[in-house]
Amino acid sequence: MKIQKNDIITFSANRFGEKIIITHRFSHTERNKEGETVYKTHPERSNTLDVYEMVWYKKS
């Protein structure tokens, strides 16, 4: 799957120990310290990036 800048995506996140579902816009990808690709997102009408790090895991 190819995600493009400003695509709307929905993902789960851990917020203060609670699993939540978030729908935000995709911004770009980065590499974290572990070398994993991290998908950076931001809310609608804001360019401030989320603190959540979304990593795509494929089930084998």
SULVENDA-V552804 format. One line per field, one symbol per residue. ss: DSSP state (H for helix, E for strand, L for the rest). phi: phi as a letter, one per 20 degrees, with the letter a starting at -180 (. if undefined). burial: + if it has 16 or more other C-alpha atoms within 10 Angstrom, else -. Layout:
ss: ???
phi: ???
burial: ???
This chain:
ss: LLLLLLLEEEEEEEELLEEEEEEEEEEEEEELLLLLEEEEEELLLLLLELLLLEELLLLL
phi: .dddgmfeccbebddlndfcdcdbefdadcdefenefdeecbfgmbdfffefdededefe
burial: -------+---------------++++-+-------++++++----------+++-----
